Amino acid sequence: MNNSIKKALLAFAAALALPAAMASQITFDPAAPNIYAGGEGFDEAGYKLNVVPPLGGVDGGLNGAVVSNAASCVVLDCPVGNSTQYFLGLNDGGLKVSKSDGLGFRLFGFDASFVAPVVANIPFSVARIVIFGHDVFDNEYWTSFTLPGQNANGYWEFSNFVFDATDTWFRDVTFLACLTDESGQCVADGQNQAQFALDNVNLVPEPTSWALLGISLAAMLVAARRKRQF
């Protein structure tokens, strides 16, 4: 193996052994309360937060909002137990998270709740929050978590979820929701009922040095391959 490539591999391995970058938390507190159509978005803590339409849908419909607390939900049955701002995925829409600098990140956990489409405090369908993403190698990743039902007082409330793939470096992650059938499988609803609340998304960004070393290593491998061809 070429000596320069060996050195690059050793440097890359040393970088991987270094402590991870400082964690970030997306709280939605810096953003002014607002409603968003699919395709719109905002930034926080070095991340791009883009509101997305339902899967297979088109941009332009009301698919997200940042609200100050449950009292600001006039029509929806929003969750209790959170006095700070949070994001609402509306009308089957969701939220796509990516780094502003294009690098990767790891997801460690988040707070979420189901949001019923009407204020009635009545039992509603079981729902799941779905996470769809691409890792830094462009592989697709899917997982989901069951959102708890109403509490003893008939209200929805936030629950904390610990992510189950903390060793995966993502390029982007999209939060969505779905209603489920009796077997717990997501069903295509399409009636603007798969709504959710999201807060306190805990992330760790990919150190810039890792990306630079990866680019350097890739360039060295390409150069070595070309040299062997001549």
N, C-alpha and C positions, 0 to 999 in steps of 0.2 A: 504494500500500500504506500502511496506517495506520502512523504514526510509531512508536507503541508496539510494533507487531509487528516493524517494522524493527529497533528496538533489541533486542528479544528475540532475533531471529535472529542479530544481530551478537554478542550475549552468548553465545548457544549455540555459534556457530562459534568464538569465542575459547576457550570451555571445552573444545571438542573438540581444540583445538591444544595444550592443556596436557599435561604429562607424565602418563602413566597412574599410577593408584594403586599403592602398594607391593604386590608379589606376595605371595601366601600359598602355603603348602605343607601339604597334608593328609598327615600321616605315620601317623595312627592310634596314635601313641605315648601321647597323654594318656589314651586310653580303657583301662579295665581289660579284660583278656582276657575275652571273653564270647561267648555264642551268641545269635542273634537270629532271631525268627520274622518272616515277611513282615509289614510294617506297623509294626515297631518300628524304633528308631533312636537316634541320639546326635548331639551337636554337637561341632564342633572348628573353631577359628580363624575363627569367625563364619559357619560354614556348617552347614546341616542335612544330616545323612547318614541317609537312610531306606532300610532294607532292603526290597526289593520282591520279590514272588513271581514265578514264571515268567510271561511274557506270556500273558494270558488266564487266569491262575490266580487263586486267592483268597488273601488274607492268612491267616496263622496257622501255616503250615508252617515248618520249619527252612530258612531261606534265606540265612543269613549268619553270620559269626563274625569276631571280632578275636582273632588268635593272636599269641603272643610270638615264635615262630620255628618252623622246620620240625620241631624235636624235639617240639613240642607236638601235632603231627598224629599221632594214634595209628592211625587207620584210613586216612586219605587219603594219597595220594602227593604231599605238598606240595613246593614248590620249595626249592632251596638257594640260598645266596649272599646271604642277607638276615638279618642278626643282630638286626634291630629288629622291632617289631610291624607287622602288615599285616592287610588285610581279605581274607576269603574269601567269594566268592559261591558258595553251595552249592545243590545240588538244582535247578539251572537258574534260581536266583534272581539278583538283582543289587543294585546300590547306586545310589540317586538322590541327586544332589548339588544343593543350592540354597542361596542366601544366606539367612541368618537374618532379615535385614532386608527381604527381598523384592526387592532390587535385582539387577541383572545382573552377569555376570562373564565373563571369557574363560578358555578352557582352553588351556594351552601344552604340556603333556606329562604323562606318568605312567609308572610301572613296572608291568609285569604279567607273569603266567605262567599257563600252563594248569595245572590241578590234576586229576590222574587220580583216579577214584573209589575205587581200591584201591591199597594199597602193594604193588607187584609189580615195579617197575622194568622194565616190559615196554613195547614200542612201542604207541602208542595213536593214535587218530584225530587228524587235523589239526583244529585248532580256531581260531576267531577270537574276538577280543574286539570286541564291538559297542557303539557309542556312539549312543544315541538321546537327543535333546534338543529343547527349544523355545527359540527365541531371544526377545528382548525384545518382538518383534512377533507372538509366538505362531506363527511358522512352524516346521514340523517339520524336524529335521535328523537324518540317518542317516549313519554311516560305520563302517568296521570295519578291523581290523588282524589280520594272521595272527600267531598266537602260535607261537614257535619250538618245535621238537621237543625231545627230550631231548639232553643233552650227551653227550660221548664216554664218560662213566661211567654213562650211563643215567638221569641225574637231570634233572628239570625245573628250570629256573632263570629268575630274573627278567631281563627285557629292558626297555630304555628305549624309549619311543615318543614321537615328536614329533608333536603334533597338527597337522592340515593345514588348519585354519580358524581361525587365531588372531585374525582380524579380526572374528569373530562374537561378539556379546554374547549370552550365554545367560541364560535365566531358570532353566533346570534342565537337568541332564545325567544320564543313567542309563547305568551300565556293566553290560553283560550279556556272556554268552558263548554260542557256538553251535558245534556240530560241523558239519563241512562234507562235501559230496560230492566226487567226483573233479574236478568243475569249479570247486571252491572256493566254492560257494554254500552258505549256511546251510540246514540241514535241520531239520525239526521232530523233535526226538529224544524228549523227554518221559520219558526214563528216568533222570533225575537225573545225567547224565554231563557236561553242559556247565558245568563248574565252573572258577573262575579265582581267582587271587590278584592283589591290587591294592595299590599303595603309592606314596607320594611324588607325589601329584596336584598339579601346579603350576597355580595360578589367579591371575588378577588381577581384583580386584573393581571394579565400576563406581563411579566417584566419586559421592558423594551429590549434589554440585553439578550433575552432568549431569541426574540425575533431576528435581531441583527446577526446573531451567531448562526441561526438557521439559514438565513439568506446567504451568508458567507460560505457556509458549508455546501449549500446547493450549488453556488457558483464554482466552488473548487471541484466538485464532482463532475459538473458539466465540462470544465476545462480539462480535467484529467481524461475524461472519456474522449474528448476531441483529440487530445494529444496521442492517445493510443491508436486512433484511426489514421494517423499520418506516419 
